Amino acid sequence: MVAFDEHAGYGTVRSDDGQDLFFHCTQIDDGTRTIAVGTRVRFAVVPGQRGQWEAAGVAHH
């Protein structure tokens, strides 16, 4: 599930194990740079620039 702040351009997704992962709007696969809160998505987990895991390739499930 997605939590997303359209004004700020970033959000979080929750993995199956309950971990919340940061993502930037540039990681949304369809190029829209926005995604509705609560949308079920699939994504890859990658090392982030802040030394924490992040979501990449966020796409509608």
Residue pairs with C-beta under 8 A, 6 or more apart in sequence:
1 13
1 14
1 38
1 39
1 40
1 41
2 11
2 12
2 13
2 35
2 36
2 37
2 38
2 39
2 41
2 58
3 11
3 12
3 13
3 20
3 37
4 10
4 11
4 12
4 34
4 35
4 36
4 37
5 11
6 34
9 24
9 25
9 33
10 22
10 23
10 24
10 25
11 22
11 23
11 25
11 35
12 20
12 21
12 22
12 23
12 55
13 20
13 21
13 23
13 41
13 43
13 55
13 58
14 20
14 21
15 21
15 45
19 53
21 43
21 45
21 53
21 54
21 55
22 48
22 50
22 52
22 54
22 55
23 43
23 54
23 55
23 56
23 58
25 33
25 34
26 33
27 43
27 54
27 55
27 56
27 57
27 58
28 34
28 35
28 58
28 59
29 57
29 58
29 59
30 59
30 60
35 41
35 58
35 60
39 60
39 61
40 60
40 61
41 58
41 59
41 60
41 61
42 57
42 58
42 59
42 60
42 61
43 55
43 56
43 57
43 58
43 59
44 55
44 56
44 57
45 53
45 54
45 55
45 56
46 53
46 54
46 55
46 56
47 53
47 54
48 54
